[in-house]
Amino acid sequence: MYLAAEKKSEIFKKHGKSEKDTGSTEGQIALFTYRINHLSEHLKKNRKDFNTERSLVKLVGKRRNLLDYLIKTDIVKYRELIQELNIRK
């Protein structure tokens, strides 16, 4: 699998409160960003993989919803996270 448990815990440790805190908004956004980047690279090589393309669109939508939630709750964390993950808006 492309996402090992160590990589996942590293993402949550860096962006969440701890590596066990998998429910934090920041951690979820960071995980979705990692997965989106991985799927984007896959689609550059396999441009006719429409199932992956659909999954990518769904992930982007989920990340967008979480980002919208983060804007409403804590705008400072939102700006830091956008800068750190290089997500354009």
Helices and strands as residue ranges (DSSP letters): H 5-15, H 25-45, H 50-73, H 75-85
